[in-house]
Amino acid sequence: MPIYEFTCQQCAKRFEQLCRLDWQGIVACPACGSRDLAKGFSAFATPGSGGGNCGGCAGGNCATCK
């Protein structure tokens, strides 16, 4: 099952949810309970992407990540 990012149209809460592909009407906002949600764009990373340098590690070397 994929992880989707949602924004609640009622309270503007942003959250992630692991859910089925047919999520409409099933997923609710954890803050207000509304089902009026907009699905956002989800970026993802894979191990080894970027040639071993993710750019967020100490010294710019993913081998230093703990």
FENVEN-V394049 format. One line per field, one symbol per residue. psi: psi as a letter, one per 20 degrees, with the letter a starting at -180 (. if undefined). A space follows every 10 residues. Layout:
# FENVEN-V394049
psi = ???
This chain:
# FENVEN-V394049
psi = pqpqpqppig ijpprqporr hmhpigpqpi giiqjnqppr poqrqqpiqj kjoiijqpjk oiiiq.
